[in-house]
Amino acid sequence: MKLVILDRDGVINLDSAQFIKSPAEWKPIPGSLEAIARLNQSGFKVVVATNQSGVGRGLFDMDTLNSIHEKMHKALFAAGGRVDAIFYCPHPADSDCDCRKPKPGMFKRISQTLNADLRGVPAIGDSLRDLQACAVVGCLPILVRTGKGTKTSNDGNLPEGTLEFADLSTAVDFILTGKKA
């Protein structure tokens, strides 16, 4: 199975230090929806793995999170793309769960649910915790410099083998061609 795992905020859509708390606040990063559509058209399953601690903090409820994801699905459909599954951690940062990135629980759940070996699977994020979680299970860590990505790159200490790209579109170009622009 050809698979790509994406973080949501800062990779697919614009991020906010105040969280994305409503469908109105969810705005795609230019080119991201088309990049996902190109993955789909090339036979890739696209899965989202996202920390959503705003639920656990009481900033928004599950109905609102579902509405945000519905808006994302509709926007992707209009661009000719789709996300095959969304995995999320609703717990606050101080929770002792195993699903909140940088812990690998969400990635292990993806592996079990899809019956997929994640070794070498591209996993694209904009924060160190995205990259750390995916590296534990053997994914190929890819950092985009959208969202928190530039700061993450400048801070360093990235997992070994991390690739860096300007945005999701250029990362997808690499995934599809094997060539860095």
C-alpha positions in Angstrom: 0.0 0.0 0.0 1.2 3.5 -0.9 0.6 5.7 2.1 1.5 9.2 3.3 0.7 10.5 6.8 0.1 14.2 7.3 -0.1 16.5 10.3 -3.1 18.9 9.9 -2.4 22.3 11.4 0.6 24.0 9.7 0.8 21.4 7.0 -2.7 21.2 5.3 -4.2 24.4 6.8 -2.9 27.6 8.4 -2.1 27.2 12.1 -2.9 29.5 14.9 -1.3 29.9 18.4 -5.0 30.2 19.6 -5.9 26.8 18.0 -8.2 26.2 15.1 -11.5 26.3 17.1 -14.2 26.5 14.4 -14.7 25.7 10.7 -14.5 29.4 9.9 -10.9 29.4 11.3 -9.9 26.4 9.1 -8.1 27.8 6.0 -6.0 25.7 3.6 -2.4 26.6 2.9 -2.2 27.5 -0.8 -1.4 24.5 -2.8 -2.0 21.9 0.0 -5.3 20.6 -1.2 -4.0 20.2 -4.8 -0.9 18.4 -3.4 -3.1 15.9 -1.6 -5.2 15.4 -4.8 -1.9 14.6 -6.7 -1.1 12.0 -4.1 -4.5 10.5 -4.5 -4.3 10.5 -8.3 -0.9 8.6 -8.0 -2.5 5.9 -5.9 -1.6 7.0 -2.4 -3.8 6.7 0.6 -3.5 9.9 2.7 -4.0 9.8 6.4 -4.0 12.7 8.9 -2.5 12.3 12.4 -3.2 15.4 14.5 -3.0 16.5 18.1 -6.2 18.3 18.9 -5.7 19.2 22.6 -8.3 22.0 22.2 -10.9 19.3 22.8 -9.3 18.2 26.1 -8.9 21.9 27.1 -12.5 22.6 26.5 -11.8 25.1 23.7 -14.1 23.2 21.4 -16.1 20.0 21.4 -16.1 16.9 19.3 -19.0 18.2 17.1 -16.9 21.2 16.3 -13.9 19.1 15.5 -16.1 17.0 13.2 -17.4 20.1 11.5 -13.8 21.4 11.0 -12.9 18.0 9.4 -16.1 18.1 7.3 -15.0 21.5 5.9 -11.6 20.0 5.1 -13.1 17.0 3.4 -15.4 19.2 1.3 -12.6 21.5 0.3 -10.4 18.5 -0.7 -13.3 17.0 -2.7 -13.6 20.3 -4.6 -9.9 20.1 -5.4 -10.2 16.5 -6.6 -8.6 15.0 -3.5 -9.5 13.1 -0.3 -8.1 12.1 3.1 -8.8 8.4 3.7 -8.7 8.6 7.5 -8.2 11.1 10.3 -6.5 10.0 13.6 -6.4 12.5 16.4 -5.4 12.8 20.0 -8.0 14.9 21.9 -6.0 15.0 25.2 -4.3 18.1 26.7 -0.6 18.4 26.7 -0.3 17.3 30.3 -2.2 14.1 29.7 -0.5 10.7 30.2 -1.9 9.3 27.1 0.2 7.4 24.5 -1.5 9.0 21.5 -0.3 12.6 21.8 2.7 13.3 19.6 5.7 13.0 20.2 4.5 9.7 21.6 4.0 7.1 18.8 0.6 5.8 19.9 -1.3 7.5 17.0 1.1 6.0 14.5 0.9 2.6 16.0 -2.9 2.9 15.7 -2.6 3.8 12.1 -0.4 0.8 11.5 -2.9 -1.5 13.2 -6.0 -0.1 11.6 -4.6 -0.1 8.1 -2.6 -3.3 8.7 0.4 -1.4 7.3 4.1 -1.5 8.0 5.0 2.2 8.5 8.8 1.7 7.8 9.7 4.2 5.1 6.2 5.7 4.9 6.5 9.5 4.4 5.2 11.4 7.4 4.9 15.2 7.0 4.8 17.6 9.8 5.8 21.1 10.9 6.9 20.5 14.5 9.6 18.5 16.2 7.0 16.3 17.9 5.4 15.3 14.6 8.9 14.1 13.4 9.8 12.4 16.7 6.5 10.4 16.7 6.9 9.2 13.2 10.6 8.4 13.5 9.9 6.0 16.4 7.9 3.7 14.1 10.3 4.0 11.2 8.4 6.5 9.0 10.4 8.9 6.8 10.3 12.2 8.7 9.6 15.2 6.4 9.5 18.7 7.7 7.7 21.5 5.9 8.6 25.1 6.6 4.9 26.2 6.8 3.2 26.6 10.2 5.9 26.1 12.9 8.2 24.5 10.4 10.8 27.3 9.9 11.2 27.6 13.7 11.4 23.8 14.0 14.1 23.8 11.3 16.1 26.6 13.0 15.9 25.0 16.4 17.5 21.9 15.0 17.8 18.5 16.7 15.7 16.9 14.0 15.5 13.1 13.8 18.2 11.5 11.6 17.2 11.4 8.0 14.6 14.2 8.2 14.0 15.8 4.8 13.0 19.5 4.6 10.7 21.2 2.1 9.1 24.7 1.7 5.6 23.3 1.9 3.4 20.3 1.3 3.3 20.8 -2.5 7.1 20.6 -2.8 7.2 17.6 -0.4 4.7 15.9 -2.6 6.7 16.7 -5.7 9.6 14.8 -4.0 7.4 11.9 -3.0 6.1 11.5 -6.5 9.4 12.0 -8.4 12.1 11.1 -5.9 13.8 14.4 -6.8 14.4 17.4 -4.7 13.6 20.7 -6.4 
